[in-house]
């Protein structure tokens, strides 16, 4: 079968013909129907991220995966051949959290194997192209909002970086009742999208009147929570400076650069906090699928492009260079 393979030691990515996997005891094999292309995949190829628990010297990328069960391993119950499912982005094994498409083979392939615990049935009305990226692209901002950020209804919140995760964060913040919702991005198209997804105000971070406008929008109190989805030091410094009394800065975007708090005394005086965030837990994905079934989530606007697996290298380039300002590019075998 065709698979998108990363060789971490050399940071080389290539489409290769490999043997199709088979489901072992307690496992399920799915025929992949859709797999998301995430900025984390780009970071893996470029070297910002490195697999920590990979056995071997090559891995099939793709942690956002949906498809149809076509093989059941021994001991698997509660699932049937032909069932529509998505795969959780990772799992905990012997106290270690392993990520699909990073620490073991993922879904940029015609077939993917998953342990039973990571397989979640999806409703017939949920397209594969939307289901695949609920784990991570939707569940990560959801967990950042509800667990790490502890966002409360009626409180002012800011989102820096309106890309794949930030766009969903806007929609989800609207869902939990944050108000007002402030979106910050240097790209006009991203700001327009933020408003379409539910932001009350969208600002250019480089605008000379940025601080004045933020103060105006929050009625002088500053932000209760600021989310960095960009992973850029300058963004984090601006977001931290936008916090109010007891405000929390949640770091979701990944970077290997240090963070600077310009006025440490004021930061302490206002009892502000900086919180790291990564990923989500399986229940978050379960809850989001339920919210979709209830009509509370619209993910159709998030699918920017659908490309064949054979064009994976082009998809990586498009996301890295922000061609067309994509929310999610999806690969189909």
N, C-alpha and C positions, 0 to 999 in steps of 0.2 A: 504494500500500500504506500501511498505518498504521505510524507510527514515533514513538517517544518522543524528542523533540528538545530539546536545550538550546541556548539563546542565551547564551553566556558573558558578553557585554558587559552584558547586563541581568539575568543570573542568572534568567532565566525558562525554565520547562519547560512543554512542551505536547505533546499528542498531535496529530500532523499527518498529513494525506494527502500522500505524496510519491511520486515516480516510483520504481518498483522498479529496483534496480541490475542491471547485467548483468556477467558475468564477462569481463574482458579477458584479454590474453595472460598466461599464468602464474598465472591466478587461478581460483578456484572460487566458485560461488554456492551457498549452502545455503538450504533452506527451514528457517527457525528452528523448533525444537520446544520449546526451553526456554532461558531467559536469567535469570541470577541478578541479584538486587538487592543491591548491596554498599554498605557505609557510605561508600566512596569516591564513589559516585554522589551520595549525600546531600551530601558535602563539596563536590563540584563545583557542585551547585545552590546551596548556601548560601554559596559563595565562599571556602571554606578552601583549595580546590585550583583551579588555573587551567590550562587546556591551554597547553602551551608551544610546540607545533609544529602547531597547527591551521591549515589553509589554509581561509580563509573565516570566516564569523561564526556558524555553526551546526553542531552535530554530533549524530548519533544516539548516545545513551548505550548502555551495555551491553558490558562486557568479559568476561563469563562467558557463553559461548554454546555450544549444541550443536544439531545438527539433521541433516538429510539432504541430501546433494549432489543438486542438481537441474540444474546447469549447469557444464560444464567449458570453460575458456578454451583458446585455442590453446597448444600446447606442454605441457599438463599431462598427466603420465603417472603410473601407479601408483594412480589412483583411478578409481572408476566411478560413474555415475549411480545414485542410490538408496542409496549407502553411508552408514552411520551414522558421524558424526564429531563431534568437539568442536574448538573453535578456541582456539589459544593466545591469551593475553591481550594479546600485543603482538609486536613484531618489531624487529630492528635494521636500519636502512636508512642506508647511507652513514655508518656510525659513530654514528648517532643512534638511541636507543631510543624507539620510538613505541608508544603504548598504544591498543589498540582501545577505542572508545567514549569516548576523550578527545582524541587527536590525529587520529583519523579515525573514520568511522562504525562503530558497533558493532551489537549484536544485539538491541536493543529494537525489533524490526521484524519484518515477516513474512519478509523475505529479507535476507541479509547476504553481502557479498563478502569473500573472504580470499585472500591469496597462498598458493600451494601449500605453502610451507614452514611455514605456521602451521596446517595442517590435519592432524589426528591421528585415524585410525580408532579406533572404540571397539567393544568386544565386544557381542554381541546382549543379553547379560544385564545390561548396565549401563544403567539407565533414563536418558533424556535429562535428567530433573529433577535427577538426581544428577551426571551427567557434566558438566553445564554449569559447575558451580562448582568443579570440580577445579582448573582454572587460577584462581589467586588464593586463594579461600577455603581450599583445602587445600594448594596448592603454596607459597603464601607462608609459612605456618607451617612447612612441611616444610623449605624452604630456610633459614629462620631457625634451625631446630633443627640441621640437619645441616651447613650451611655457615658461617653467621655465628656461631651460638652454640657450635658444635663440641661438642655434648652427648655425654657418655660414659656408657656403661652403669654403673649402680650409683651414680651421683652425684646429689645432691639438686638439684632444679630447681623453680622457682616460676613460676606463670603468673598475671599480673594482667589481669583482664578476660576473662570467659568468655562472649564473644559469638560472632559468626560465625567468626572466626579462632581465638580462644582455645579454643573447644570442640574444634576439630580439633587444636589443638596438644596438648591433653591426650591424645587418642587416639594421636597420632603419637609423643609422648614415651613412652607405654607401649610402643609398637612398637619403639622403639630401646633400651629397657631403662633409662631414667632412673628413679632411685629414691632417696628417695621423691619423689613428684610432689605439689607443694603448689599448690592453686588458691585464688585470692583474688578475691572479688567481693562488693560490698555487697548484691546481690540474693540472697535465699534460693533462689529458683528456679534461678538460675545456678549457685549452689554445689551444689545437688542434681544438676543436670545434669553438673557437673564430675565428681562422684563416679561417676555412671552411665557416663561416658565413660572412666573409669579413674584419676581422681585418688585418691591415698591419703588426703589430708586436704584439706578445704575450709574456709577461714577468712574471716570478715568483717573487712575492713581497719580498721573502726572499733571493733572489740572492744577493751576495755581490756587484755585479756591477750594481744593479738596477738603482741607481741615474745616473751613467755614461751612461747607455744605454738609459734612458729616455731623457737625455740631447742631446744625439746623434740623436735619432729619431726625436726630435722636433727642431733640429738645434740650440740648445742653448736657445730657447725662452720659454720653458716650455709649459704647456697645457693651451689652451684657456678655456676649460671646462673639469672638472673631475666629473664623476658620481659614487656615492657610491651605489651599489646595494646589498651590503653585510650587512650593518648595524652593522659593527664592529668598535669599537673605534680606534684600530690600523690602520685599513684601512682608516678611515677618516683623521687621522693625516698624513699618507703617501700621500694620495691624495691631501690634502691641501698644503703639501710641494712641490708638483709637479706642482703647478700652476705658470703661468707666469704673466706678467704685466696685471692687470685688469681681471685676471682669476676668474672663478666661480666654486665653489664646490656645486654640487647638491646632496642633501641627499634624496635618494629614499628608500634604505633599512631601515627597522624599528628596533629601539633599544631603550631601556630605560636607556642607559648609556650616561654619559656626553661626549661632544666633547672637545678636547683640541687643541688649536693653540699654538704650541711651541714657535714661535717667533712672538708675537703680533705686535711688532713695524714694522717688515718687512712686515707682512701681510697688515698693514695699509698703509705703504709706497708704496707698489705695488698696492694699491687700489683693493684688492681682496674681494670677497664676498662669504658668505655661504648661500645657499638657500634651504629651505625645500620644499619637493614635495610629493604629495599624490594623487594617482588616475588619473582620466581624466574626460573629459566632454563628453556628448553623441555625439557631432559632431565628436570627435576624432574617435569613433568607426565607424560612418558612412563613414568617409574619408578612414579609413583602409579597409573596405569592398570594397569600390570603387577601391582602389589601388590593392586589390587582383584580382578584376574583370579585371583590366588592365594588369595583369600579372607582377606587380611590386613586389609582396610579395610571397615568397615560405614558407609556414608554415608546409609542410609535414615532414621536418626534426625535427620539434619540439615535435612531439608526441612520447614520449619515451616508454610508456606502455599504454595499454588499458586493464582495469580490470573491472569485474562486480561490481555493486554497493554493492553486498554482501561482497566484499573484501575491503571495504573502510578502515577498520582498518589497513590492510596490506599496502594499498596505503599510508596512513599517515605515517606508520613506514618507508617505503621505502624513502619517501621524507625527513623525519626528519633526517634519517641516511645517506642520499645521496646514497642509494643503486643504483648502475649503473649510477650515476651522471645524474639524469633525468633533462630534460628541462620541460616537462609537462607530468604528469600522468593523464589519463582521465578515468572517471568512466562511465559505461553504464548500465542502469537499465535492 
